[in-house]
Amino acid sequence: MRLLAVGGKFRPRGLREKVTLTATLVVAVPLVAVAVLAAVFLKNQAMRFDTAPVTDHDICVDGYFVEPGKTEATDTYKFWGIRCAVNDSHAILEPRRIDDMRVPGVADPDEVITASATYRSSALIPELSLWPFDDPGAMSYRVAQDTGEVSPPYPISGIEGSPAQDADPTAADVERDAAERRARLVAVQRTLDRRVLALAGGTLSLIGLLAAVVWLATGRVLRPVEAISGEMADITEHDLSRRVPVPRARNEIAELATTVNATLDRLETAIQDNRRFVADASHELRSPIAALRAELEIATAHPGLTDWPSVVDAALADTHRLQHLATDLLLLARLDHPTGHDDTVDLAELVREASARRTRHALTVESPEHPVPVSGRRALLGRLLGNLLDNAERHATTTVTVRLGTENDHAVLEVLDDGPGIPEADRERVFDRFTRLDDARTRDTGGTGLGLPIARRIATNHAGTLHAEGGPGARLVARLPLKPHDQRLYPDVVFR
């Protein structure tokens, strides 16, 4: 009851934040991983040999002839020409007719001329960075050959131009070609930077959108919880008639609200019963105390005219009544906090012992010869039977009957009397504390009104029941679960 007593309030915002954070993290982690993998893939694609921004293709054709009377081994052959195509994606040699070619120094048209061609390609591979805020002008590059050889990294500022050799380039041409090469490498880095920023921005946008959707959805879901918590905060032990709102949707929150209302119903009933019990107990205690005080005050006011033995007897009777009432109240308080019952009690023996002490009315006992074991405390079960017999003797005309049997793994104890019986409308009310029916209102014959409530509480604490049922007179039936029997203790008994 601390929530009601101090007016505490459940705050669902912490739950809302946790749900939003958890859902966002669950989706954000794979999204970030995919974005990183995509950025790495783009970087690797841009650093491949076949996609390099700068490539050099060299194709050269050279020829030589051997002077008459000489051999190649004498190194006396002469180069007659070399022709190359450089720095193009492809090389084109100008075709010429054979008979149009003239080789200097060769007079014999039948002289043998040897020609050969060579091809080589290389690429400038940029060393790209995934951090989009680095200076592209400070990047480095590697030279990769078509043979698979890769050079160490060089700064991009050291790139040299290499225009076509047959164009007789000037210094300006070389510098222009170098600048163009650096620009191509920088452009690759800038393109990668834009793509990385786009991936990062898209990922963050998706994560933010998801977080916003989860936040709004969670707030919508928890809105009924806030209403429930606000209502619970206003409920105190002095105003238990209020109930929390139940959402229309049939979901877990609606079930929670229904459960809370059911708990408040039970709590209100318990507090009302407790208040009524305190009021009744105060009234029951006040009456004998007031009578005792009045008798003593009258006696002391006229001591010479007082019959002191009668006063003492009356005071003693009131004291006994107070003691009996206090004992019942203490027992009820203890029964509100039951403890375990591990003893084995034979109800058949208990019935025989209890019935032997009854002499006010004719008592008939119908009990089996074999034991009827139940689990519980002997003193409490004896009190249950004793209260039932006291009630029967109080209302019986001539006969009280006690029956004990077994049914469906339960011991069935019945106490009947031939009195006026209990009206059907009052068969449940007689188990309320301090309840006396109209024909039993006097305290001399009606008791304290705690006998049957104590008996029911004892039966309940022993996992049993106690009810008033119809009959010619009053018929009180207690059902207690049988304890699993030990055949070694009862070898000749067959339990049903």
RAHU-V173314 format. One line per field, one symbol per residue. burial: + if it has 9 or more other ideal C-beta (glycine too) atoms within 8 Angstrom, else -. A space follows every 10 residues. Layout:
burial: ???
This chain:
burial: ---+-----+ -+--++--++ --++--++-- ++--+--+++ -++--++--- -+++++++++ +++++++--- ------+--+ --++++-+-- +--------- --+--+---- +-+------- ++++++++-+ -+---+--++ +++++----- ---+-+--+- +-++----+- --++++++++ ++-+++++++ +++++++-++ -++--++--+ +--++--++- -+-+++++++ +++-++---+ -+-++-+--- --++-+++-+ +--+--++-- +-+--++--+ +-+++-+++- ++--++-++- -----+---- +--++--++- ++-+++-++- ++--+----- +---++++-+ +++++--+-- +-+-+-+--- ++++++-+-+ ++++++++++ ++++++--++ ++++-+---+ +++++++++- ++---++--+ +-+++-+--+ -----+++++ ++++++++++ ++-+-+-+-- --++++++++ ++--+----+ ------
